[in-house]
Amino acid sequence: MQTLTSEFVVDFQAWPALKQLAWNRRGRWIPAEEALAMYERNWRFVDVAALEPSERALIERLKARFGGA
């Protein structure tokens, strides 16, 4: 499964929580930095207990790459 392309683009259709957050978007690719912003802006809607380990790892990678101080 191609989930993160070159560290700059995410296939949001591959991640259940992100897919729910991006329900109104067309296509399947989103800039990685925008994906992190979407998680952060809408975190209250994410069922943290239901996150798969792979999606948690994606979020951590995004935070490490694009997160603030």
PQR file of N, CA, C, O and H, with PARSE charges and radii, in Angstrom:
ATOM      1  N   MET A   1       0.846  -1.176   0.000 -0.4000 1.5000
ATOM      2  CA  MET A   1       0.000   0.000   0.000 -0.0000 2.0000
ATOM      3  C   MET A   1       0.894   1.243   0.000  0.5500 1.7000
ATOM      4  O   MET A   1       1.746   1.407   0.872 -0.5500 1.4000
ATOM      5  N   GLN A   2       0.690   2.094  -0.968 -0.4000 1.5000
ATOM      6  CA  GLN A   2       1.428   3.358  -1.050 -0.0000 2.0000
ATOM      7  C   GLN A   2       0.698   4.364  -0.166  0.5500 1.7000
ATOM      8  O   GLN A   2      -0.431   4.748  -0.473 -0.5500 1.4000
ATOM      9  H   GLN A   2      -0.003   1.960  -1.677  0.4000 1.0000
ATOM     10  N   THR A   3       1.321   4.789   0.915 -0.4000 1.5000
ATOM     11  CA  THR A   3       0.625   5.652   1.857 -0.0000 2.0000
ATOM     12  C   THR A   3       1.235   7.036   1.953  0.5500 1.7000
ATOM     13  O   THR A   3       0.529   8.018   2.181 -0.5500 1.4000
ATOM     14  H   THR A   3       2.238   4.477   1.164  0.4000 1.0000
ATOM     15  N   LEU A   4       2.509   7.114   1.785 -0.4000 1.5000
ATOM     16  CA  LEU A   4       3.203   8.386   1.851 -0.0000 2.0000
ATOM     17  C   LEU A   4       4.141   8.412   0.662  0.5500 1.7000
ATOM     18  O   LEU A   4       5.039   7.577   0.557 -0.5500 1.4000
ATOM     19  H   LEU A   4       3.083   6.316   1.600  0.4000 1.0000
ATOM     20  N   THR A   5       3.943   9.356  -0.227 -0.4000 1.5000
ATOM     21  CA  THR A   5       4.757   9.431  -1.427 -0.0000 2.0000
ATOM     22  C   THR A   5       5.791  10.513  -1.256  0.5500 1.7000
ATOM     23  O   THR A   5       5.439  11.682  -1.093 -0.5500 1.4000
ATOM     24  H   THR A   5       3.213  10.035  -0.142  0.4000 1.0000
ATOM     25  N   SER A   6       7.021  10.164  -1.287 -0.4000 1.5000
ATOM     26  CA  SER A   6       8.162  11.074  -1.211 -0.0000 2.0000
ATOM     27  C   SER A   6       8.125  12.016  -0.016  0.5500 1.7000
ATOM     28  O   SER A   6       8.753  13.074  -0.058 -0.5500 1.4000
ATOM     29  H   SER A   6       7.307   9.215  -1.419  0.4000 1.0000
ATOM     30  N   GLU A   7       7.421  11.670   1.032 -0.4000 1.5000
ATOM     31  CA  GLU A   7       7.308  12.465   2.244 -0.0000 2.0000
ATOM     32  C   GLU A   7       6.461  13.717   2.083  0.5500 1.7000
ATOM     33  O   GLU A   7       6.302  14.455   3.054 -0.5500 1.4000
ATOM     34  H   GLU A   7       6.912  10.810   1.067  0.4000 1.0000
ATOM     35  N   PHE A   8       5.920  13.988   0.930 -0.4000 1.5000
ATOM     36  CA  PHE A   8       5.204  15.236   0.717 -0.0000 2.0000
ATOM     37  C   PHE A   8       3.734  15.060   0.347  0.5500 1.7000
ATOM     38  O   PHE A   8       2.973  16.027   0.371 -0.5500 1.4000
ATOM     39  H   PHE A   8       6.049  13.388   0.141  0.4000 1.0000
ATOM     40  N   VAL A   9       3.328  13.843   0.008 -0.4000 1.5000
ATOM     41  CA  VAL A   9       1.950  13.597  -0.400 -0.0000 2.0000
ATOM     42  C   VAL A   9       1.430  12.346   0.315  0.5500 1.7000
ATOM     43  O   VAL A   9       2.137  11.344   0.427 -0.5500 1.4000
ATOM     44  H   VAL A   9       3.946  13.057  -0.011  0.4000 1.0000
ATOM     45  N   VAL A  10       0.190  12.420   0.794 -0.4000 1.5000
ATOM     46  CA  VAL A  10      -0.433  11.296   1.496 -0.0000 2.0000
ATOM     47  C   VAL A  10      -1.679  10.859   0.729  0.5500 1.7000
ATOM     48  O   VAL A  10      -2.464  11.689   0.270 -0.5500 1.4000
ATOM     49  H   VAL A  10      -0.384  13.234   0.703  0.4000 1.0000
ATOM     50  N   ASP A  11      -1.844   9.568   0.602 -0.4000 1.5000
ATOM     51  CA  ASP A  11      -3.058   8.994   0.035 -0.0000 2.0000
ATOM     52  C   ASP A  11      -4.066   8.918   1.178  0.5500 1.7000
ATOM     53  O   ASP A  11      -4.074   7.947   1.934 -0.5500 1.4000
ATOM     54  H   ASP A  11      -1.207   8.894   0.976  0.4000 1.0000
ATOM     55  N   PHE A  12      -4.914   9.935   1.309 -0.4000 1.5000
ATOM     56  CA  PHE A  12      -5.796   9.982   2.472 -0.0000 2.0000
ATOM     57  C   PHE A  12      -6.870   8.903   2.440  0.5500 1.7000
ATOM     58  O   PHE A  12      -7.485   8.621   3.469 -0.5500 1.4000
ATOM     59  H   PHE A  12      -4.908  10.724   0.694  0.4000 1.0000
ATOM     60  N   GLN A  13      -7.107   8.298   1.291 -0.4000 1.5000
ATOM     61  CA  GLN A  13      -8.077   7.205   1.209 -0.0000 2.0000
ATOM     62  C   GLN A  13      -7.568   5.942   1.930  0.5500 1.7000
ATOM     63  O   GLN A  13      -8.351   5.047   2.248 -0.5500 1.4000
ATOM     64  H   GLN A  13      -6.608   8.527   0.456  0.4000 1.0000
ATOM     65  N   ALA A  14      -6.269   5.881   2.180 -0.4000 1.5000
ATOM     66  CA  ALA A  14      -5.673   4.700   2.804 -0.0000 2.0000
ATOM     67  C   ALA A  14      -5.748   4.722   4.334  0.5500 1.7000
ATOM     68  O   ALA A  14      -5.445   3.719   4.980 -0.5500 1.4000
ATOM     69  H   ALA A  14      -5.633   6.608   1.921  0.4000 1.0000
ATOM     70  N   TRP A  15      -6.144   5.844   4.912 -0.4000 1.5000
ATOM     71  CA  TRP A  15      -6.137   6.007   6.364 -0.0000 2.0000
ATOM     72  C   TRP A  15      -7.558   6.280   6.846  0.5500 1.7000
ATOM     73  O   TRP A  15      -8.121   7.323   6.514 -0.5500 1.4000
ATOM     74  H   TRP A  15      -6.389   6.659   4.388  0.4000 1.0000
ATOM     75  N   PRO A  16      -8.149   5.377   7.614 -0.5600 1.5000
ATOM     76  CA  PRO A  16      -9.559   5.514   8.009  0.2800 2.0000
ATOM     77  C   PRO A  16      -9.913   6.841   8.697  0.5500 1.7000
ATOM     78  O   PRO A  16     -10.898   7.476   8.321 -0.5500 1.4000
ATOM     79  N   ALA A  17      -9.148   7.262   9.674 -0.4000 1.5000
ATOM     80  CA  ALA A  17      -9.476   8.510  10.382 -0.0000 2.0000
ATOM     81  C   ALA A  17      -9.305   9.714   9.462  0.5500 1.7000
ATOM     82  O   ALA A  17     -10.153  10.606   9.440 -0.5500 1.4000
ATOM     83  H   ALA A  17      -8.348   6.747   9.979  0.4000 1.0000
ATOM     84  N   LEU A  18      -8.223   9.742   8.711 -0.4000 1.5000
ATOM     85  CA  LEU A  18      -7.989  10.863   7.797 -0.0000 2.0000
ATOM     86  C   LEU A  18      -9.053  10.888   6.704  0.5500 1.7000
ATOM     87  O   LEU A  18      -9.501  11.957   6.288 -0.5500 1.4000
ATOM     88  H   LEU A  18      -7.534   9.018   8.729  0.4000 1.0000
ATOM     89  N   LYS A  19      -9.444   9.730   6.254 -0.4000 1.5000
ATOM     90  CA  LYS A  19     -10.494   9.652   5.231 -0.0000 2.0000
ATOM     91  C   LYS A  19     -11.794  10.262   5.750  0.5500 1.7000
ATOM     92  O   LYS A  19     -12.482  10.968   5.013 -0.5500 1.4000
ATOM     93  H   LYS A  19      -9.080   8.862   6.592  0.4000 1.0000
ATOM     94  N   GLN A  20     -12.132   9.999   7.001 -0.4000 1.5000
ATOM     95  CA  GLN A  20     -13.333  10.596   7.585 -0.0000 2.0000
ATOM     96  C   GLN A  20     -13.197  12.109   7.698  0.5500 1.7000
ATOM     97  O   GLN A  20     -14.158  12.838   7.454 -0.5500 1.4000
ATOM     98  H   GLN A  20     -11.573   9.426   7.600  0.4000 1.0000
ATOM     99  N   LEU A  21     -12.021  12.581   8.063 -0.4000 1.5000
ATOM    100  CA  LEU A  21     -11.805  14.023   8.186 -0.0000 2.0000
ATOM    101  C   LEU A  21     -11.866  14.715   6.835  0.5500 1.7000
ATOM    102  O   LEU A  21     -12.267  15.875   6.740 -0.5500 1.4000
ATOM    103  H   LEU A  21     -11.240  11.989   8.261  0.4000 1.0000
ATOM    104  N   ALA A  22     -11.470  14.006   5.800 -0.4000 1.5000
ATOM    105  CA  ALA A  22     -11.408  14.581   4.453 -0.0000 2.0000
ATOM    106  C   ALA A  22     -12.596  14.122   3.602  0.5500 1.7000
ATOM    107  O   ALA A  22     -12.479  14.010   2.382 -0.5500 1.4000
ATOM    108  H   ALA A  22     -11.144  13.064   5.877  0.4000 1.0000
ATOM    109  N   TRP A  23     -13.719  13.862   4.235 -0.4000 1.5000
ATOM    110  CA  TRP A  23     -14.889  13.306   3.560 -0.0000 2.0000
ATOM    111  C   TRP A  23     -15.358  14.141   2.364  0.5500 1.7000
ATOM    112  O   TRP A  23     -15.954  13.602   1.431 -0.5500 1.4000
ATOM    113  H   TRP A  23     -13.813  13.953   5.227  0.4000 1.0000
ATOM    114  N   ASN A  24     -15.098  15.431   2.384 -0.4000 1.5000
ATOM    115  CA  ASN A  24     -15.611  16.297   1.322 -0.0000 2.0000
ATOM    116  C   ASN A  24     -14.587  16.591   0.228  0.5500 1.7000
ATOM    117  O   ASN A  24     -14.830  17.441  -0.629 -0.5500 1.4000
ATOM    118  H   ASN A  24     -14.614  15.870   3.141  0.4000 1.0000
ATOM    119  N   ARG A  25     -13.466  15.912   0.245 -0.4000 1.5000
ATOM    120  CA  ARG A  25     -12.427  16.140  -0.763 -0.0000 2.0000
ATOM    121  C   ARG A  25     -12.570  15.173  -1.923  0.5500 1.7000
ATOM    122  O   ARG A  25     -13.035  14.044  -1.762 -0.5500 1.4000
ATOM    123  H   ARG A  25     -13.269  15.222   0.941  0.4000 1.0000
ATOM    124  N   ARG A  26     -12.169  15.631  -3.072 -0.4000 1.5000
ATOM    125  CA  ARG A  26     -12.137  14.775  -4.262 -0.0000 2.0000
ATOM    126  C   ARG A  26     -10.748  14.184  -4.416  0.5500 1.7000
ATOM    127  O   ARG A  26      -9.794  14.650  -3.792 -0.5500 1.4000
ATOM    128  H   ARG A  26     -11.792  16.548  -3.202  0.4000 1.0000
ATOM    129  N   GLY A  27     -10.637  13.181  -5.229 -0.4000 1.5000
ATOM    130  CA  GLY A  27      -9.347  12.559  -5.466 -0.0000 2.0000
ATOM    131  C   GLY A  27      -8.917  11.719  -4.288  0.5500 1.7000
ATOM    132  O   GLY A  27      -9.745  11.239  -3.514 -0.5500 1.4000
ATOM    133  H   GLY A  27     -11.412  12.802  -5.736  0.4000 1.0000
ATOM    134  N   ARG A  28      -7.624  11.548  -4.159 -0.4000 1.5000
ATOM    135  CA  ARG A  28      -7.134  10.735  -3.047 -0.0000 2.0000
ATOM    136  C   ARG A  28      -5.821  11.226  -2.466  0.5500 1.7000
ATOM    137  O   ARG A  28      -5.355  10.677  -1.468 -0.5500 1.4000
ATOM    138  H   ARG A  28      -6.951  11.938  -4.787  0.4000 1.0000
ATOM    139  N   TRP A  29      -5.219  12.231  -3.050 -0.4000 1.5000
ATOM    140  CA  TRP A  29      -3.918  12.701  -2.591 -0.0000 2.0000
ATOM    141  C   TRP A  29      -4.059  14.061  -1.911  0.5500 1.7000
ATOM    142  O   TRP A  29      -4.829  14.918  -2.346 -0.5500 1.4000
ATOM    143  H   TRP A  29      -5.598  12.677  -3.861  0.4000 1.0000
ATOM    144  N   ILE A  30      -3.304  14.234  -0.844 -0.4000 1.5000
ATOM    145  CA  ILE A  30      -3.322  15.478  -0.088 -0.0000 2.0000
ATOM    146  C   ILE A  30      -1.881  15.799   0.308  0.5500 1.7000
ATOM    147  O   ILE A  30      -1.132  14.892   0.671 -0.5500 1.4000
ATOM    148  H   ILE A  30      -2.678  13.538  -0.490  0.4000 1.0000
ATOM    149  N   PRO A  31      -1.481  17.056   0.247 -0.5600 1.5000
ATOM    150  CA  PRO A  31      -0.125  17.388   0.707  0.2800 2.0000
ATOM    151  C   PRO A  31       0.052  16.937   2.158  0.5500 1.7000
ATOM    152  O   PRO A  31      -0.841  17.127   2.983 -0.5500 1.4000
ATOM    153  N   ALA A  32       1.185  16.350   2.459 -0.4000 1.5000
ATOM    154  CA  ALA A  32       1.437  15.784   3.786 -0.0000 2.0000
ATOM    155  C   ALA A  32       1.292  16.827   4.889  0.5500 1.7000
ATOM    156  O   ALA A  32       0.738  16.533   5.948 -0.5500 1.4000
ATOM    157  H   ALA A  32       1.910  16.195   1.789  0.4000 1.0000
ATOM    158  N   GLU A  33       1.777  18.023   4.658 -0.4000 1.5000
ATOM    159  CA  GLU A  33       1.669  19.078   5.667 -0.0000 2.0000
ATOM    160  C   GLU A  33       0.196  19.444   5.911  0.5500 1.7000
ATOM    161  O   GLU A  33      -0.195  19.742   7.039 -0.5500 1.4000
ATOM    162  H   GLU A  33       2.228  18.262   3.798  0.4000 1.0000
ATOM    163  N   GLU A  34      -0.591  19.418   4.875 -0.4000 1.5000
ATOM    164  CA  GLU A  34      -2.028  19.682   4.999 -0.0000 2.0000
ATOM    165  C   GLU A  34      -2.730  18.544   5.742  0.5500 1.7000
ATOM    166  O   GLU A  34      -3.677  18.780   6.493 -0.5500 1.4000
ATOM    167  H   GLU A  34      -0.273  19.175   3.958  0.4000 1.0000
ATOM    168  N   ALA A  35      -2.268  17.321   5.534 -0.4000 1.5000
ATOM    169  CA  ALA A  35      -2.833  16.180   6.256 -0.0000 2.0000
ATOM    170  C   ALA A  35      -2.614  16.346   7.754  0.5500 1.7000
ATOM    171  O   ALA A  35      -3.526  16.112   8.548 -0.5500 1.4000
ATOM    172  H   ALA A  35      -1.499  17.130   4.924  0.4000 1.0000
ATOM    173  N   LEU A  36      -1.412  16.749   8.139 -0.4000 1.5000
ATOM    174  CA  LEU A  36      -1.135  16.985   9.562 -0.0000 2.0000
ATOM    175  C   LEU A  36      -2.036  18.085  10.096  0.5500 1.7000
ATOM    176  O   LEU A  36      -2.606  17.949  11.178 -0.5500 1.4000
ATOM    177  H   LEU A  36      -0.671  16.939   7.495  0.4000 1.0000
ATOM    178  N   ALA A  37      -2.169  19.167   9.353 -0.4000 1.5000
ATOM    179  CA  ALA A  37      -3.033  20.269   9.788 -0.0000 2.0000
ATOM    180  C   ALA A  37      -4.474  19.799   9.948  0.5500 1.7000
ATOM    181  O   ALA A  37      -5.174  20.232  10.864 -0.5500 1.4000
ATOM    182  H   ALA A  37      -1.705  19.278   8.474  0.4000 1.0000
ATOM    183  N   MET A  38      -4.916  18.918   9.061 -0.4000 1.5000
ATOM    184  CA  MET A  38      -6.278  18.397   9.138 -0.0000 2.0000
ATOM    185  C   MET A  38      -6.460  17.557  10.405  0.5500 1.7000
ATOM    186  O   MET A  38      -7.466  17.688  11.103 -0.5500 1.4000
ATOM    187  H   MET A  38      -4.348  18.567   8.317  0.4000 1.0000
ATOM    188  N   TYR A  39      -5.479  16.693  10.695 -0.4000 1.5000
ATOM    189  CA  TYR A  39      -5.537  15.924  11.951 -0.0000 2.0000
ATOM    190  C   TYR A  39      -5.587  16.877  13.137  0.5500 1.7000
ATOM    191  O   TYR A  39      -6.432  16.719  14.018 -0.5500 1.4000
ATOM    192  H   TYR A  39      -4.663  16.587  10.128  0.4000 1.0000
ATOM    193  N   GLU A  40      -4.708  17.848  13.175 -0.4000 1.5000
ATOM    194  CA  GLU A  40      -4.611  18.746  14.329 -0.0000 2.0000
ATOM    195  C   GLU A  40      -5.883  19.580  14.506  0.5500 1.7000
ATOM    196  O   GLU A  40      -6.385  19.724  15.621 -0.5500 1.4000
ATOM    197  H   GLU A  40      -4.021  17.976  12.460  0.4000 1.0000
ATOM    198  N   ARG A  41      -6.394  20.120  13.418 -0.4000 1.5000
ATOM    199  CA  ARG A  41      -7.589  20.965  13.468 -0.0000 2.0000
ATOM    200  C   ARG A  41      -8.824  20.195  13.917  0.5500 1.7000
ATOM    201  O   ARG A  41      -9.703  20.744  14.581 -0.5500 1.4000
ATOM    202  H   ARG A  41      -5.986  20.003  12.513  0.4000 1.0000
ATOM    203  N   ASN A  42      -8.882  18.934  13.554 -0.4000 1.5000
ATOM    204  CA  ASN A  42     -10.084  18.133  13.792 -0.0000 2.0000
ATOM    205  C   ASN A  42      -9.862  16.993  14.780  0.5500 1.7000
ATOM    206  O   ASN A  42     -10.631  16.032  14.793 -0.5500 1.4000
ATOM    207  H   ASN A  42      -8.167  18.488  13.015  0.4000 1.0000
ATOM    208  N   TRP A  43      -8.837  17.085  15.596 -0.4000 1.5000
ATOM    209  CA  TRP A  43      -8.477  15.991  16.499 -0.0000 2.0000
ATOM    210  C   TRP A  43      -9.643  15.556  17.376  0.5500 1.7000
ATOM    211  O   TRP A  43      -9.753  14.379  17.720 -0.5500 1.4000
ATOM    212  H   TRP A  43      -8.213  17.865  15.585  0.4000 1.0000
ATOM    213  N   ARG A  44     -10.505  16.482  17.736 -0.4000 1.5000
ATOM    214  CA  ARG A  44     -11.645  16.144  18.609 -0.0000 2.0000
ATOM    215  C   ARG A  44     -12.609  15.150  17.954  0.5500 1.7000
ATOM    216  O   ARG A  44     -13.407  14.513  18.643 -0.5500 1.4000
ATOM    217  H   ARG A  44     -10.416  17.438  17.456  0.4000 1.0000
ATOM    218  N   PHE A  45     -12.536  15.018  16.628 -0.4000 1.5000
ATOM    219  CA  PHE A  45     -13.403  14.089  15.912 -0.0000 2.0000
ATOM    220  C   PHE A  45     -12.747  12.724  15.672  0.5500 1.7000
ATOM    221  O   PHE A  45     -13.396  11.810  15.164 -0.5500 1.4000
ATOM    222  H   PHE A  45     -11.888  15.536  16.069  0.4000 1.0000
ATOM    223  N   VAL A  46     -11.483  12.582  16.029 -0.4000 1.5000
ATOM    224  CA  VAL A  46     -10.748  11.339  15.807 -0.0000 2.0000
ATOM    225  C   VAL A  46     -10.981  10.400  16.985  0.5500 1.7000
ATOM    226  O   VAL A  46     -10.789  10.784  18.139 -0.5500 1.4000
ATOM    227  H   VAL A  46     -10.956  13.325  16.442  0.4000 1.0000
ATOM    228  N   ASP A  47     -11.390   9.184  16.696 -0.4000 1.5000
ATOM    229  CA  ASP A  47     -11.538   8.157  17.725 -0.0000 2.0000
ATOM    230  C   ASP A  47     -10.155   7.569  17.976  0.5500 1.7000
ATOM    231  O   ASP A  47      -9.739   6.622  17.309 -0.5500 1.4000
ATOM    232  H   ASP A  47     -11.547   8.872  15.759  0.4000 1.0000
ATOM    233  N   VAL A  48      -9.457   8.138  18.938 -0.4000 1.5000
ATOM    234  CA  VAL A  48      -8.071   7.767  19.208 -0.0000 2.0000
ATOM    235  C   VAL A  48      -7.948   6.279  19.547  0.5500 1.7000
ATOM    236  O   VAL A  48      -6.982   5.628  19.148 -0.5500 1.4000
ATOM    237  H   VAL A  48      -9.795   8.907  19.480  0.4000 1.0000
ATOM    238  N   ALA A  49      -8.904   5.753  20.266 -0.4000 1.5000
ATOM    239  CA  ALA A  49      -8.862   4.340  20.650 -0.0000 2.0000
ATOM    240  C   ALA A  49      -8.969   3.420  19.434  0.5500 1.7000
ATOM    241  O   ALA A  49      -8.495   2.284  19.475 -0.5500 1.4000
ATOM    242  H   ALA A  49      -9.689   6.281  20.590  0.4000 1.0000
ATOM    243  N   ALA A  50      -9.581   3.897  18.364 -0.4000 1.5000
ATOM    244  CA  ALA A  50      -9.776   3.068  17.170 -0.0000 2.0000
ATOM    245  C   ALA A  50      -8.666   3.242  16.135  0.5500 1.7000
ATOM    246  O   ALA A  50      -8.659   2.541  15.122 -0.5500 1.4000
ATOM    247  H   ALA A  50      -9.965   4.820  18.331  0.4000 1.0000
ATOM    248  N   LEU A  51      -7.731   4.159  16.369 -0.4000 1.5000
ATOM    249  CA  LEU A  51      -6.640   4.364  15.403 -0.0000 2.0000
ATOM    250  C   LEU A  51      -5.795   3.104  15.283  0.5500 1.7000
ATOM    251  O   LEU A  51      -5.395   2.512  16.286 -0.5500 1.4000
ATOM    252  H   LEU A  51      -7.736   4.728  17.191  0.4000 1.0000
ATOM    253  N   GLU A  52      -5.533   2.710  14.071 -0.4000 1.5000
ATOM    254  CA  GLU A  52      -4.644   1.571  13.841 -0.0000 2.0000
ATOM    255  C   GLU A  52      -3.211   2.013  14.107  0.5500 1.7000
ATOM    256  O   GLU A  52      -2.881   3.185  13.920 -0.5500 1.4000
ATOM    257  H   GLU A  52      -5.858   3.191  13.256  0.4000 1.0000
ATOM    258  N   PRO A  53      -2.358   1.092  14.541 -0.5600 1.5000
ATOM    259  CA  PRO A  53      -0.959   1.442  14.804  0.2800 2.0000
ATOM    260  C   PRO A  53      -0.281   2.104  13.600  0.5500 1.7000
ATOM    261  O   PRO A  53       0.538   3.007  13.771 -0.5500 1.4000
ATOM    262  N   SER A  54      -0.614   1.667  12.402 -0.4000 1.5000
ATOM    263  CA  SER A  54       0.018   2.244  11.214 -0.0000 2.0000
ATOM    264  C   SER A  54      -0.399   3.708  11.023  0.5500 1.7000
ATOM    265  O   SER A  54       0.407   4.530  10.585 -0.5500 1.4000
ATOM    266  H   SER A  54      -1.279   0.934  12.263  0.4000 1.0000
ATOM    267  N   GLU A  55      -1.650   4.032  11.349 -0.4000 1.5000
ATOM    268  CA  GLU A  55      -2.085   5.428  11.217 -0.0000 2.0000
ATOM    269  C   GLU A  55      -1.477   6.279  12.324  0.5500 1.7000
ATOM    270  O   GLU A  55      -1.138   7.441  12.100 -0.5500 1.4000
ATOM    271  H   GLU A  55      -2.304   3.365  11.704  0.4000 1.0000
ATOM    272  N   ARG A  56      -1.339   5.712  13.509 -0.4000 1.5000
ATOM    273  CA  ARG A  56      -0.637   6.430  14.592 -0.0000 2.0000
ATOM    274  C   ARG A  56       0.801   6.743  14.159  0.5500 1.7000
ATOM    275  O   ARG A  56       1.312   7.837  14.398 -0.5500 1.4000
ATOM    276  H   ARG A  56      -1.614   4.768  13.691  0.4000 1.0000
ATOM    277  N   ALA A  57       1.436   5.764  13.523 -0.4000 1.5000
ATOM    278  CA  ALA A  57       2.816   5.958  13.054 -0.0000 2.0000
ATOM    279  C   ALA A  57       2.874   7.040  11.974  0.5500 1.7000
ATOM    280  O   ALA A  57       3.814   7.834  11.941 -0.5500 1.4000
ATOM    281  H   ALA A  57       1.021   4.875  13.329  0.4000 1.0000
ATOM    282  N   LEU A  58       1.875   7.071  11.095 -0.4000 1.5000
ATOM    283  CA  LEU A  58       1.809   8.125  10.082 -0.0000 2.0000
ATOM    284  C   LEU A  58       1.736   9.490  10.752  0.5500 1.7000
ATOM    285  O   LEU A  58       2.468  10.406  10.376 -0.5500 1.4000
ATOM    286  H   LEU A  58       1.111   6.426  11.123  0.4000 1.0000
ATOM    287  N   ILE A  59       0.868   9.631  11.731 -0.4000 1.5000
ATOM    288  CA  ILE A  59       0.718  10.906  12.426 -0.0000 2.0000
ATOM    289  C   ILE A  59       2.032  11.311  13.084  0.5500 1.7000
ATOM    290  O   ILE A  59       2.420  12.478  13.030 -0.5500 1.4000
ATOM    291  H   ILE A  59       0.274   8.887  12.036  0.4000 1.0000
ATOM    292  N   GLU A  60       2.710  10.363  13.699 -0.4000 1.5000
ATOM    293  CA  GLU A  60       4.001  10.667  14.333 -0.0000 2.0000
ATOM    294  C   GLU A  60       5.035  11.104  13.293  0.5500 1.7000
ATOM    295  O   GLU A  60       5.807  12.031  13.538 -0.5500 1.4000
ATOM    296  H   GLU A  60       2.395   9.415  13.743  0.4000 1.0000
ATOM    297  N   ARG A  61       5.051  10.441  12.135 -0.4000 1.5000
ATOM    298  CA  ARG A  61       5.988  10.841  11.073 -0.0000 2.0000
ATOM    299  C   ARG A  61       5.666  12.247  10.570  0.5500 1.7000
ATOM    300  O   ARG A  61       6.570  13.050  10.337 -0.5500 1.4000
ATOM    301  H   ARG A  61       4.424   9.688  11.936  0.4000 1.0000
ATOM    302  N   LEU A  62       4.390  12.539  10.404 -0.4000 1.5000
ATOM    303  CA  LEU A  62       3.988  13.866   9.960 -0.0000 2.0000
ATOM    304  C   LEU A  62       4.369  14.921  10.981  0.5500 1.7000
ATOM    305  O   LEU A  62       4.846  15.997  10.621 -0.5500 1.4000
ATOM    306  H   LEU A  62       3.655  11.887  10.593  0.4000 1.0000
ATOM    307  N   LYS A  63       4.159  14.617  12.258 -0.4000 1.5000
ATOM    308  CA  LYS A  63       4.527  15.560  13.321 -0.0000 2.0000
ATOM    309  C   LYS A  63       6.035  15.796  13.335  0.5500 1.7000
ATOM    310  O   LYS A  63       6.490  16.930  13.489 -0.5500 1.4000
ATOM    311  H   LYS A  63       3.771  13.743  12.551  0.4000 1.0000
ATOM    312  N   ALA A  64       6.802  14.731  13.176 -0.4000 1.5000
ATOM    313  CA  ALA A  64       8.259  14.873  13.184 -0.0000 2.0000
ATOM    314  C   ALA A  64       8.732  15.706  12.001  0.5500 1.7000
ATOM    315  O   ALA A  64       9.685  16.476  12.120 -0.5500 1.4000
ATOM    316  H   ALA A  64       6.433  13.810  13.052  0.4000 1.0000
ATOM    317  N   ARG A  65       8.071  15.554  10.865 -0.4000 1.5000
ATOM    318  CA  ARG A  65       8.502  16.263   9.647 -0.0000 2.0000
ATOM    319  C   ARG A  65       7.986  17.695   9.593  0.5500 1.7000
ATOM    320  O   ARG A  65       8.724  18.604   9.213 -0.5500 1.4000
ATOM    321  H   ARG A  65       7.297  14.928  10.768  0.4000 1.0000
ATOM    322  N   PHE A  66       6.728  17.905   9.970 -0.4000 1.5000
ATOM    323  CA  PHE A  66       6.084  19.201   9.757 -0.0000 2.0000
ATOM    324  C   PHE A  66       5.624  19.887  11.031  0.5500 1.7000
ATOM    325  O   PHE A  66       5.187  21.037  10.990 -0.5500 1.4000
ATOM    326  H   PHE A  66       6.128  17.167  10.279  0.4000 1.0000
ATOM    327  N   GLY A  67       5.716  19.198  12.165 -0.4000 1.5000
ATOM    328  CA  GLY A  67       5.226  19.771  13.415 -0.0000 2.0000
ATOM    329  C   GLY A  67       6.072  20.941  13.891  0.5500 1.7000
ATOM    330  O   GLY A  67       7.206  21.133  13.453 -0.5500 1.4000
ATOM    331  H   GLY A  67       6.072  18.264  12.198  0.4000 1.0000
ATOM    332  N   GLY A  68       5.498  21.705  14.788 -0.4000 1.5000
ATOM    333  CA  GLY A  68       6.206  22.853  15.351 -0.0000 2.0000
ATOM    334  C   GLY A  68       7.297  22.413  16.318  0.5500 1.7000
ATOM    335  O   GLY A  68       7.565  21.224  16.487 -0.5500 1.4000
ATOM    336  H   GLY A  68       4.576  21.548  15.143  0.4000 1.0000
ATOM    337  N   ALA A  69       7.898  23.373  16.925 -0.4000 1.5000
ATOM    338  CA  ALA A  69       9.009  23.167  17.857 -0.0000 2.0000
ATOM    339  C   ALA A  69       8.717  22.024  18.749  0.5500 1.7000
ATOM    340  O   ALA A  69       9.531  21.688  19.609 -0.5500 1.4000
ATOM    341  H   ALA A  69       7.681  24.340  16.787  0.4000 1.0000
TER
END
